[in-house]
Amino acid sequence: MSEFQQQQIIEIADGGSRLRLAPQYGGRLLSWDIDGESVIHWPEKADWSRLGGVRGGNPLLFPFLGRHRVDGEIGRWRDAQGIVREVPMHGFARDLPFVAQMETRGKGVRMTLRDSEVTRAGYPFGVRFEAAYRLIGTHTLEVELSEANTGDAPLPHYAGHHFYFTLPHAQRGATTLELPPTLRRYHQADGAIAPAVPGQPSYKLDDPVIHDRMHCLQGAPDRPVRLLMPGLDRRIEIDLRRPGAAPWYCVTTWTEAPDSDFYCVEPWLGMPDAIHNGLGLRWVPPGQAETAMLRISIGPLAARADQGPG
């Protein structure tokens, strides 16, 4: 364990690449630096007493993501038997401690959250949720989310990521997001998902049409999601095409304010309120598990390729 901002954390390094993680704080990836340059943002002064409100790292969204409503009331969901239960926005995982196990060679970590009295109050299922991070050389990060059903009833879930990528706000207009074929949707004020409209192959990050929008993948992606950042001479590729893994449903784009020096690109397994609307709702049978995987690769802007890492 290392000390960071007066907290005990895990650091993983490979060459010039360094990850910081806080298993006891929701299994949270705090930051990723390469050669001293920030790739995943973390604020210099984070309020660790209210970590759920800190804008940075990668909060884990599980078992459900987004907001849920029952009869117009936010923070509730109704199960198949008609029982109404409470669920916080983006689920409970980001607020609970995980148990961490380092890889033998020290380039990765697997963090585990199991069901308890706390989780079963709003999510009455036996579950083992795991998040794994693994550095592959200096410039690639492999990430896994795994849901195992340890109970005797089918397990509903739709997990997701909330990556805060470092980007000075003045550079948004020059930064391009490239996507595989998608349909663009958003979460309306009444909780309904807006009708889909055809997505574009690329956007500038200052385009208001992608603020707080969900880009629903049309079949298996034919290329990675890309962020092209001329101001940082940086290309970020998020490869969602991992053989044998659960398919990602959408990629959400969001930032907090016009002067926020980060931009979030968030692979999700489902849509907000999927337990009610069915959009991306996934079920794991008793005794089984499934894993969603992705790889993030960083390089100079000129080094583009249509094929992601193998």
N, C-alpha and C positions, 0 to 999 in steps of 0.2 A: 504494500500500500504506500501511496505517496500523499503528501499534503498539498492541497490546492485550495486557495481562498478559505483557509483555516478549516478545511474538511478533509477527511481521509477518502482518497479516491484510488482508482486503478489507472496506471499509465501503461500503455503498450507502445513500443517503438520498433521500427524496422528501417534502418538507414536514417534518412531525414524525415520519416513519417512518424507522427505521434498521435495516439488517441488518448483522450481522458474520459473515464466513465465513472459513474456513481451508482453502483448496484443498489445501495441502501435507499436511494432516492428514485424509485421507479425504474430501475435498470437503465438509467438515462445515459446515453452518449452525450458528453458535454461538448467536446470540441475535437476537431481534426486539423492538425497543422502539418504542412509539408515544407521542409527547409525554412521553418520559422514563419511561414506565411499561412494565415488562417484560411481554411477551406469551409469548415462548418463553424458558424459564429457562436461565441459565448461572451456575454457582457463582462466587462472588467469588474463591475460591482454588482454581483447577483445577490438577491435577497433569498438566502437559503431557508429562511423561515416561511417563505411563501413560494416554494420552487415551482409549483404548478403555474404560476403567473410569469415566470421568467421566460423571456423570449430568446431561446437559443438551444443549441444541441439537437437532439432528436428524441422528443417525448414519444413513448410507445403508446399507441392507441389500441386498447383491448378491454373487454371483449367486443364492444361496439364502438363505432366512431361517430363523431358529429353529435348533433342534438336530436333528442327524441321527444315525442309529444303523445299524450293521451288526453282526448277531449280538450285539446288546446293548451294543456298544462305541460310546460317544458320539464324535462328531467324524469320522465316516466315512460315505461313500456309495458305492454300487455302480452302475456304469454298465451299459448294455445288453449289453455284452460280458462282464459279470461281473467287471470289474476294480474293485477297491476302492481308493478314494482318500480323502485327508484333506480335510476342510472345516471351518474354524472356525465357531463359532456366529455366525449372521447373516452369514456370508460374509467375504470378504477386502477388499472395497472400502473399508470404514471405516478400514482400517489402512494404506492406500497413498496416495501423492501423486497428485493430479489436476493437470491443466494448465488454467488459467483463461483465459477470453477475455471481456472486458467488452463489453456492448452499446454501440452507438455513442453513444446518448444517456445512458448511465451509470446506468440504472435497473434493470439486470439483469446477470447473469453466467451463463455456461455453462462447466461444468467437465467435463473429459474424462479418462477412464481407459481405456487400451488394454491388450490382453493382452501379457504378457511372460513370460520364463522363470519368474518368481515365480508368476504366476497359472496358467500352464499345467501346473505340477506337480500341482495338485489339480483343475484345471478346464481340460481340454485342448481349448480352443476359441478360434477367432479372434473377438474381440469388441471393440466400442467402446461403452463405457457412459458416458452423459452425464447430468448433473444440472443443471438450469437453474432459477434463481430470478429472479423479475421482480416489482418493486413496481408496482402499478397504483393510482396515487394514494397517499394516506396509509394507507388502512385495508384494502387487499387485497393478498395475496401469491399469485402464480401459480407453481406448481411443476411441473416436468416430469422424468420419468425415461425415458430412451431407451436401448434395447438394439439395436445393429446387429450383424448376423452378417457378419464379415469373412472367415470361413473357408469350408470346403467341406463341412461337416457341419451338420445341424440343431442349433440352439443351445437347450439347455434353460435355463430361468430362472424365477424368481419373486422379484422385487425388492420392496422395501417401505421405508416411512418409520418413524421412531421419534421423533415430535415430543414434546418435553417442555414441556407448557404450564404456565406459572406459575400456581400456586394455593396459597395458605397452607393448611396441612393442616387447620387448625381449621374451614375453610370447606367441606370435602368434603360434610358432611351437608346443607348448604344448596344445593349445586351439582347441577344436573340434566344428565344426558346424554340427548339425544333421538336416536333412530335410525330410519331407514327399516325396512321389514320385514326381519327377520334370523332366523337360527337360531344358537343359542349353543352353542359347543363349547370344549373345552380339551385341552391336551396332557398326557396321562397320564404317570406316572412311568416306565412301561416304554417310552415313545416313541410309543405308539398315540394316535390322536385319539379322544376320547370321543364316543359317539353324540350326535347333535344333539338339542337340546330347543328348543321355541319361544321366541324372544326376545321381550322386552317392548319397547313403544314408548319407554319412558323408565326411567331408573334414577337414584338418588342415588349420588354417587361414594363414599360410605362403605358401600355395599352390598357385602358380601363376595362375592356371587354373580358380580360382574363383575371381580373381581381376577384378572388374568392369564387373561382369557377372550377368545375370538375370536368375533366377531359376523359370521356369514357372510351376505352380502347375497343376498336372494332376487330375482333379476332386476335390472334397471336400477333404481337408487334413485329413489324418487319425490320425495325431498326431501333437503336436506343433512343431514349429521350436525351436531348442535348441542351446544355446552356453554353452559349458562345459569348465570352466576356472580353471584348477587345481592350477595355481599360486595365484589366489585370493580365492580359495575354494568357487567358485560361480557357480551356475547354473541359467541361464536365459532361461525362456520359453516364447515364443511369440505364444499365442494361437489365431489362425485365425478362429477358428470354432465357430462363434457366430450365434445362431439360428435367422433366419429371416433377417440377414444382407446381404448387397451386397457382392458377392464373391471377394476375392483378386485374382489377376491374376498371380502375380509373387512376388518373394522376391529377391532383388538386394543386392549384396555384394560388398563393396568398401572400400578402405582407401586411404589416400592421398600420403603417402610416407613411406619408410622403417622404419623411426624413429617416425612415428605418434603414439601417445599413445591413440589411439582410433581405433575402427573398426565399420563400418556402416553396419547394417542389416536393409533393407528398404522394408517393404510391400508396393506394388504398385497395383493399380486397373487396370492398363494397361501398355503398352509398349511405349517407346519413339516413337513419330511420329504416334501414333495410329490414329489420325485424318485422315491420309493418308493411312496407311497400315491396319487399322481396327483391330489390335491386342489388344484387351481389350477395345476398344472404347465403351463407355456407353452413353445412351441417357435417359434423364429424360423428360417425357411428361409435357406439361404445367399444372400447378397447382398441380404437384406431387413432391415427394421428395424421396430420398433413403439415407440410412446410412450404412457406412462400420465401423465395430467394431473389436477391438482386445483387448487382455489382456496380460500384461507383468507381469510375476511372478518371484521373485528372491528367491533363497534359497541356502543352502550349497550344495556342489557338490554331496554328497551321497544321498540327498533327491530327487531321480528321480522317476517320475511316468509317465505312458503312457497316463493317463487321465489328461487333463488340468482342470482349474477351471471351475466350473459349471456356 
